[in-house]
């Protein structure tokens, strides 16, 4: 390739020096006065005003000041070889004016648009960005709304294309999104490039793969040649000036979510004379919506395989800066993968994510459910200008994920139908053209390989009825229903569910929120709540603490706040595990469920299963157990006994041994049994406890013919060949809380040959909710139940730089253990 000169290189404007200034709204109408009338603050691009001000101590994310009532001016100087260029913006939040050398070149009013502007540069150039105050626009009058939701602070948000993050009190900190939050770059106008590319990787039912690529090649007369997966083809020139080619690679590995197979990827390249362009990676897969035998359900088949979709609703990797780079995303997305999640949903109240997000999901085998950024409101779809802006937004955002196999569902938005229906309006009022006509008309053409869902939730007698279509299921959770409601509701697919005030680990609270619940208002300020409701989600958690464990939450909170927190950590994880055991069993109509939410936006007992510092909460580990691809779970079927469900989501058959023991005092076997099974690929089996024991035994204590003979039943799934424990499940018959005792487990903490550390635990008596605290290390499992006899092996991941790592030491506690155990390396004892 020829050597690139300054004239042919792209200029990444994140590398120049930027400053910003905050002024009163409308104080300056011209860019000519910038740099003289107000304070100057260093800034980063991409970035936000909030992040820049916080960096210099002028903004407190824990007590955020309003930003939408101010104008903000950015200024950056750069050198270039004079000539014609393209000025490219990937995201400006939200009412933005762009001045190049003090001439207005762009006026943008949509945070979700991407722009290219032809410009002429001088040797020395200045770029000024003015982000106008949003408040006057929110106060402007628009078409009359048919309903007014309580979700956000302003009804005017339905008229402005901006994120709802920062506008939902009780949901997240009111940190307003302002600034050039996505990259800015400059490209020479005559530089050869590819534009308007359309990538479609398909897998036919017979397993044959096809890759179709359409594109425009600018500033080059060469005929482009497409290459992928060992296949190459010269592209054909079309009448409209674009090039098209279809490749049919003979040997490929289909892309599958990591729980069910291998997320195989292949590079796409285009060669044009001496130029080589990369179009990224793609995977060959087929996504089909599965509506069930009655046509009223919803689920996904990937390459013809039914996939139980489990995961969570994504919020934001960094609410302060709205960062969208691989370095920010990777730790969180790897945590999702490691937890056995295979789907994340980007809800309509959040933010479109970047190409880096989708590429990581491609790599890690995570499906993505993408809501378009519409939620709750009655949007002005009779306004032609609004509709044109929405259409451009859809084109821009679908271009970001073009060719990414992880994109599995496109959805018209969040709770628009539900909001209107709950206001008592007829279907003709709340089901409108935005989600039924406008959005799908574009998605079908741009991503025909991805199923479209009009809204989340939708389907059923009412759009939020859980027994049809897609539900937002909070029967178990906010609506305080008993755990049996998860079955009674006949949930088909939960686009969101199981919202609880999930308590972080003691270590996270000590670092970021060292206050006691019930004694400090800062604690309650971090507990999520619905706007206008007289209760919050800590009340929801306390309800299940009382009904399941017979504990008085208020008495415990004030008398022993640390134990109250431990019980709270136990109960939300237990409810989640038991609910997913219900939904994943073979007889369930449920085909997927996504927990609300994946990560918190402020440190505290928020909805997230990962806290705002990126550390997993106890609820995360509960989901990690519930989501295991190779899994055993139990459900109490009353007089039908105890059902045992063995699941193999993987692509290979597995030989396993299934064992069951009913224990008295958490220690003495009363009855036991076992059987060997071969679990076929992507299959599940349900057995009754009698199948293992070989005769009747009142495992669930449903018949009550005599005194209770056992208090806990342990079911274990082990590898038949190696004896390795693969998964376990527990059923309590003597009350939800195990009796306290003082029998410490045996432990061995040793360094493995590869330098990692492993903890082996063996209990003498059943331990409930074992928690490990090892500063500087993250256990691969935590807050788990421990059965007597079997060895529980837990790897410890070092969380500090290797040069700072020390030998792990810490403590082990359990809800029913009367004392704690010191953990230290065995070879130093």
N, C-alpha and C positions, 0 to 999 in steps of 0.2 A: 504494500500500500504506500502511496506517496506520503512524504512527511507533512504533517499538518502545521500550517503557519498560524499566526495569531488571527489571520483573516478567516481561516477555515474552521477554527476551533469554536466549540460552544463555550459560552461564558456562564459559569454557575455563580449567580449573584449571592448565594449563601456565603461565598468566600470573601465578600468585600465588607468593609466597615459600615455598619448601620447605626443610626441614632433615631430616637423618637422623641416627640414632644406632645404633651397632653394639654389641650386648651378647652375653653368653654365652647359649647355647641355654637357653630356659626360665627365664631370670633374672627376667622380669616376665610375669605373666599378665594384668595389668590395664593399660589405657592411662592410668589416672589418675596414674601416677608419671612419665610422660614429661616431658622437659625439665628434670629436676632431678638425675638420678643419673648422667649420663654425658656424654661429649663430644658436641657438636653440630657437624655438618658441613653446609654448604650443599649443596642437591641440586637437580636438574632433573627435571621431569616433562613429557613422558615421558623416561625415562632408566633407568640401572641404578646399583646400588651401586658396582660397580667403576669406572664412569665418574666418579661423584661423588667417590670417594676418590682416584682418580688426579688429579682436578682440583686437589686441595689437597695433593698430594705424599704421600699415605698409602697408595698402591697402585701397584705397578710392573707394568704389563702385560707387560713382558719377563720378569718373574720373579714370576708371579701367586701370591698367597697364597690359601689356601682360603677360601671364603665360605659354603659350605653347612653349616658346623658352627657358624654364628652366627645369632642373631636380629637383624633390622634393623627399626627403627621409623622411619617417615616421618611428618612432621607439617606441615600447612599450614593457615593461617587465611585466611578470606575473609568478606566481607560479602554479604548478600543481603536482598531484601525478604522478610519472613516469608511462608511459604506452602508449598504442596505442590510437589515437584519429582521429577525422575527423576535418579538418580545413575548415570552410565554409565562403564563401564570397558572398554577395548578389549584389555587384556592385563596380567595380573599374574603375575609369576614368583616362586615357583610356589605354595607353601603360604601363602596370604594371608588375614589377618583385616582387615576394614575397620570402623573405628569412626567414627561421626559424632556429634560432641558427646558422646564417650565411651560411646556405645551401639553394640554390635555390630550391623551391618546386613548384613554379607556374610562368608561363609566360603568361600573358593575354593581348590580343590586341582587345578586344571588350568590350566597356563600358556596354553593355546590357546583358552580360553573367553572370550566377551564377555558382560558382565553389565549389566543395567539393574535398579536398585533404587529402589522408591518411598520417598521420604524427605520429612520436614518440616523446613524450615530456619528458624532464628532470624535475627535481625539480624546477629549475630556468630557465626561457626561455625568449628569446627575439625575437620579430617579427619585421622585417624591410620590409617596402614597398617602392619600388622605382618607381616613376611615371616619365617616361622618357619624354623628350621634344617631343611635337607632331609635331612641325614645320618641322623637317627633313623628317618625314613620309608624311606630306602634300606636300612636294616638290618632292617626289619620282615619277617617271614616271609609268604610268599604261596603260592599253589598251586605244586606241584612243576613245574619246567620240564623239557620234554623234551630241551632242549639248552641249552648255556651258551656264548654267543659270546665271543670275545676282543676284540671291537671296543672296548668301553667298560670303565671301571674298576669298575662296580658292576652286579651282576645285578638289583639292586633297581630299576634304571631302567625295567624292563619294567612295573612296577606303578604308576609315577608318570607323569603326562602333562606332561613337560617336554622341552626340547630336549636332544639329545645333544652339542651344541656345548659345549666345555669339559670333556667327560668322555671324550675319545678321545685318549689320549696318542699322540704320533707323528703325529696328524692335524692338531691345532690347539692353540694355547695353552690351558692349563687355566684359562680365565677363566670363572667361574661366572655364569650368568644369574640375577640376583636383582634384583627391583625392579619398579616400575610402568613397564615398557618401552614401553607404548603409551598413547595419550592418555586423560585423564580429563576429563569434562565434566559439567555439570549443566544440565538442561533443565526449564523450567516444566512441570508436569504438565498444565496446561490449554492449553498452546501447540498450535496446529494443526500437525499433522505427518503424514508418511506413514511407515507401518511395514509390515513383512512384504512388501516389494515383491518380485515375481518377474518378471524380464525375460528374454524369449527372442526374439532376433533371428535370423531364419531366411532362407535363400536356397534356393529350390527349384531343381531341375535345369533348369527352363525359364528361370531367371534372375529370376523374380518374387520380390519381397521381402515379408516379413511380420514385424511386430513385435507380440508379445503381451505385455501387462503386466497383472499382477494386484497389487493392493495394498489396504491399509486406510488410510482417511483418518480421523484422530482429531481430536476437538475442532472439527469443522466439519460443518455441515449441507449445504454446497454439493455439487453434483454435479461430480466432477472431470472435466476434459477433457484428453485425452492428445494431445500433439503431437510429431511427429518427421519429419524429412526432407520437410517441406512438406505432410504429411498431418495431419489433426486428427479426433478422434472423441470423442464423449461416452462416458464409461465406464458400464458397466451394473452395477447393484447385484445382488449374488448373495445367496442365502439365508443364507449364513454371515456376511454383513455386509461382505464384501470387494467391491471393484470390479474389473471386467475389461474390457479393450478390445483389439481387434486392428486394427492399421493395415496398409495395403498400399500403401506408397509406390510411385508409378509410375516415377519416375526416380531411381535410386541408382547409385552406383559400388560394386561389391562390395569388401569388405575382403579384402586379400591380404597375405601376408608381403612385406616390402619387396624381397626378392630376386626375387619373381615378379610384382609388381604394385604397386598403391597401397593403403596401409592407410587407406582412407577411413572417416571417422567422422561420426556425426550426433548432435546434442544431443537428449536426451529431456527434455521438460518436462511438468509437470502443472499445470493452472490450476484453482483452486477459489475461485470468487468473486474476492476481491481478493488472494488468495494465489497465489504462483507457486513451485512446487517443481522443483528440477532433480534428475533421476535419473542425471546424468552423461551420458557419450557411449556409443554402441554402434556396432558395425559389422555389416553383413549378410554372412554367410559360411556355408558348409556344410563341416563337417569329417567325413571318413569314414575309418575304418580300412581300409587296403588290405592284405589278407593274401596277395596274389599269386595266380598261377594255380593253385598247388598247395594254397593255403589254409594254408600253414605259415609265411608270412613276416609282417612287420609294416611298415607305412609309413602315410603320411597322404596323402589327397587333399583339397585345399582348393578348393572350388567346382568339383570334378571334375578338377582339375589335380594330377597326381602331384608332390609336393614332396620333394626330397631335403633332409631336415632336418639341418642342421649347426650346431654351436654348442658349448656347454659346460655343465657342471654348476655352478650358482650356489651359492656358499657363504653369505657375509654381507657386506653393504655396510659394516658397522662392528661387529666382534665385541665391542668394549668397551662401546658404548652401545646396540647393537641398534637403531640409528636406522632409521626407516621412512618418512622424508619425501622429497618429490620432490627437494629440493636434494641429498640424499645419494645417491639412486639415479641421477639423470640422467647425471652424467659417466660412470658405469660402463656404464649401458645404452646410451648413445650410442656408447661404445667397442665394445660388442658389435655394434651395428648397423653401425658403420663398418668392422668386420672382416669383414663379409659373413655374420655369423651370422644365422640366422633362427629359432633355438630356444634357450631356456635351460631347464634342468631344475632344479627345486627338489627336491633329494633328501630322502629320509626321515630322514637324519641331521642335517638343518638346522633350519629355522624357517619357519613360514608368514610370507609377506610381506604388506605392507599394500595397500590399494586403490591407493595412489600407484604402487606397482610395476606393477600390472596396467595402470593407465591409461597409464603411460609405454610399456609394451610394446605396448599398443593403438596409440599414436601412432607409435611407431618401426617397427611391423611385425615384432615379435618374437613368435613362438609361445612358449607356456609349457607345459611338462610339469610338472604338479604332483603330486608324491608326497604322500600323507598321511603325517603324521609318525610312521611306524612303521618300524623297521629292525632286522633281524638276530634280534631276540628272539622267544621263544615267549610271546605275550601271553595274559593270563588271560581268555579269551573266555567261559569258563563262569561268570564272576562277573557277575551281572546288573547290579550297580552300575557296574562298569567299562564294560560295553557301553552302558549308558544315557549315561554320560559321553562315550563316543566318539561316539555318535549326536548328542549336543548339540554337540560339537566340530565335527563335519562340517557341521551346519547353520550354525553360526556362521561357519566359514571359507568355505563356498561362498557365503554371503551377501556376503562381502567382494568377490568377483570377479563378482557377478551382472551379466550383460549384457556383460561384457568379451569381445570377440572373440578376444583373444590366447590365452585359455585353450583349449588344444587337446587335452590328454591329462590324464586323472585316473588315478592309479595307487595301488594299495593299500599301497605302501611299498617299501622297499629291502632286497633280499637276505635276506628272511625265508625264502623257499623255498630259495634257494641255501644258506643257513646250515644248515638242517635236512638238506638232501640231502647236503651235504659232510660231515656228521657220520655218514653211512651209514644214515640213517633211510629207511624206505620212504615213497612218496608219500602214503600215507594218514596219515602222522604229520606231515609238514611242510606239506601243503596243507590249510588249515583254513578255518573259517567267517569269520574276520575279513576276509580279502581276497576270499573267494569269495562270501560272502553278506551280511555286515553292512554293509561299506562300499558295495558296488555298489547295495544296496537303497535307499540314500539318494541316491547320485549320479545314478541314472537319473531319479528324480523331480525333483531340483533342477536338474540340468544335462543334459537329454536330448540336447543338441546337442554333447556332448563324449564321445569314446570313452573307455572304461574299460579299463585293463590291470590284471590282478590283482596283479602284483608285477614289480619290475625287479631281476633278470632273470626271465623265465619262458618256457616253451615248450621243445619238444624232448624228446629221450630223458631228459635231465636239465635242470633249469630253467636251467642256465648253459651249455647247449650253444649255440654261436653260430650254427649253421646253421638254427635255427628260432626264430621269435618274437623276443623282445627279449633281447639279450645284454649282459653286462658283459665286453667283450673286452679282455683283456690278454695275448693271445698275443704280439703285438708290444708290448713293454713289460715288465711285471713278470715274465712267464714266459720272457723272453729268447729268444723264437722269432725266426727270420730274417724279413726283411721279406716274403718270399713267403707267409708264413703268413696274412697279411691276405686273400689270395685263397683259399688252401687251406681256410681255416676257413669260407668261404662265409657270412660275416656278413650277416644280414638287416637288423638294426637294432641299433646299439650304444647302449644307454641311458647308458653311460659307457665310456670307452676311453682308451688312449694316455697313461697316467699316467707322467710323468717328473719328475725334479727339475729344473725349468726355472730357469735362472740369470737373474737380473735384469740390467739394463744396468749398465755400469760406473758411470754417474752415480748410479743408485739405491743401489748398494752403497757408494759413497763417502759418500753422505749418511746411510745408515741402518745399514750393517753393514760398516764398513771393516776387515775381517779377511781373511786369506788362507786358502783351503781347504787342509787338511792341517796347518795351523800353529796353529789356534785352535779350541778346543772349541765356541765360539759358532757357528761355521759349521755343524758337524755337528748342533748342537741344532736348527737350522732346516731340516734335511733331513727330509722326511717318511718315515715307516716304518710298517709294520703291527705292531701290538702283539704281542710275543712272537717276531717273526721275527728271524733272524740276519743279515739284510741290510737295506739301505735303498734308496731310490729313486735315490740317487747311484750306487750300485753298478749299478743298471739302466742309467743313462745311460752310465757308464763301459764297460759291456759293449758297447754299440752304437758307442761311440767307438773301441774296439779292433777290433771285427769289421768295421766299415765303413771306417775310415780307417787301420788298421794302426798306431795310436798307442798306446803304453803309457801308460795314464792315470796310474798311480802315479809313473812316472818323470817325466812332464811336470808333474804336480801339484807335486812337490817341487822340480823343477829350474827350472820357468818357470810359476809359478802363474797369471800373467796370460794367457799363451797357452793354458794348460789351460782357463781359464774361457771364452776365445773359442772354442775347439774344442767345449766343452760347449754353448755357445749355438748353434753351428752344427748340432750333431748332432741335438738334439731337434727343432728346426725342420725339418731335412731329413727325418727319419723321418716327421714328421706330414704334410708336403707329399706325400711319396711314397705314404703310406698312403691319404690322401684322393684322390690321383690314381687309385689302384686302385679305391677304392670308388665314385667318381663316374663312372667310365667307363660307357658305355652297356651293356656286357655284364655288368656286376656285378649280383648279386642284392641288394646293399645299398641300402636306402632311407633311411638316415640314421645319423648317428653324432655323439655328444656327448663332447667331451674332458673328462677329469677333471683340473683344474677351471678355472673362469673366473678367480677371483681368490684370492690368498693371504690368509691370516689373520695372518701375521707376516712381517716382511721377511726374505728369504733365498731360497734355492733350493728353493722349495716347488712344489707341483703346479700352481699357477695360471699362466695365461698373462698375467695382469696382476698386478703386485706389490701388496703390502699398502699402499703409498703411492698406489696408483691409476695407476702408470705401466706402459705396455705393455712386456713382455719381448720379447726377440728371437723367442721362439716365437709370440707374438701376431702378429707381422708375417708369419711363415711361414703361419699359419692364414689371415690376411687374403688372402694370395695363393692359397691352396688353396681358399678359399671364394668367389672372385670369381663373380658371377652370369654374366658373360661370360668364359669361361675356355678355356684350352688347356692340356693336360697330355699327358705321354707315359708309356708303360709298355713295358718291355723284354719282348718276347714270344719271346726266344731265337731259334730258327731260323725263326720266323715274322716276324722283323724288329722294327722299332720301330713301335708303334701310336701314332697321334696322335689325341687326343680333343678335339673342339671342342664347347663347351657354351654354350647360350644359355637361361638361366632366365627372361629377361625377357619381357614381354608383346608386344614388337614384333619384327618380323623385322629382321635386321641383315646388311648386306653386308660381308663381311670378306675379307681376303687372308691365306692361310696360307702361310708360308714356312719352309724348312728349310735349314740350312747345317751341314755337317760340317767342323770346323776342325782344322787341325794346329797344334800349339804354341799353341792358343787364339787363333789369329790368321789363318792362311792357309786360305781356303776350298778344300776338296778336291773337294766335290761340293755342289750346291745345287739347289733347286727351289721352285716356288710354285704355288698354285692359288687361284682366287677361289671363294668359297662364299656362298650365302645361307642363313643360319641362321634357320630358322623359329622363331616364338615357342615358348618352353618345349620346346626340342628339343636333341638331341645327335647328333653324327656321329663315327664312328671311321674314320680313313683309315690306310693303311699308308704308311711313308716312301716306298715305291716309287711311290705315287700322286702324290707331289709331285716326286720326282726323275725319274720316267719310265722307269727301268730298274733292274735289280738293282744294289744296292750294299750291302755288308755293314756296315750302320749300327751294329748291335749287336755286331759282331765275334764272331758266333756260329760262322761257318764256318772262320775262321782260315786262309784259303788263302795268306796271305802276312803280312808284317809289318804291324803296326797302322799305318794311314795317317792316323788322326785321333784326337784325345783328347777332344773335346767336340762334341756336336751341339746346335745352338740352333734352337728352333722358336719362331716369333713369329706372333702374331695381331694384325693391324692393320686399321684401318678403311679400307675400299677407297676411299672418297671423299676422306678427309682425310689418310690415311697415318699417323694417330695410332696409336702402339703401345698395344694394349689389354691384352695379356697375353703372357707368354713362359714357356717351359719349357726345361729343360736335361737332357741325358743324357751322363754321363761314361763313356767307353770306355777311358780310359787310367788307371784307378784313381780312387778317390773323391776324392783330393786333387789339385788342379791344381798343376803345377810352379810354383815361385816365380819372380818376375821383378820388374823395377824400372820398368816402363812405367807412369808415372802417367797417369791419365785427364785429359782436358780438362774444366774446370768453369767454369760461369758462374752466379754467384749474384747475382740482381737482384731489385729491388722491382717488383712489378706495379702497374698503374694503380690497382687497388683497395686498395693499401697492403700486400698480402701479399707474401711472399718466395717465390721459386721457384729451385730449383737444377737446372741442366741438366748432365748428365754424359755424356761420350762416351769410351768406352774404346778404347785401341789394341789391347789384348789382353784375353782373358777374365779377369775378376776374380771370385774366389770369396768369397762372404760379405762383401760390402762393408758396413761399418758407419760411420754418420755420428754424430758427437758435436757438437751445436750447443747449448751451454748457453742455456736460456731458450726453446728452440724444439723442437717435436716434428715430425720428418719423417713424411710420410704413408706412407712405406715405408722399411724399414731392414733390414739384415742380408740383403741380396738378392744374387743373382748378376748380373753385368753383362756383356752380350755386346758384342763390339767393333762399332763402326760406328754403331749405333742410338743416338738421343738418349734418355736416361732423364730424364724430368721429374719432379721431386719438390717438392711444396709443403711449406713449413715453417709449422707452426701455432705462433703465439706462446703461451707458457704462463705468462706473467707479466702483471700489470696493464699497460695500454697506457702509462701514465705512466712505468713502470719499464723498458719495452722498449728494448733497444739493437739496433743493427745486428747481424745474426747473424754470428758467427765460430765456427770450430771446426776439426775434423779429420776426415779420411777415412782409413779403414784397410781392409784386406782380408786374408784368411787367406793368400793367395798373393802379396801385394804386399810387397816387401822394405823399404819405407819408407812413411811416412804423408804425406798431403797436407794442407797448411793450407787451410782454407776461409775466404774473406772476400768481402765484396761486390765485384763486378767493377768498379763505378764508382769505387772508392777506390784501385784499383791504380795 
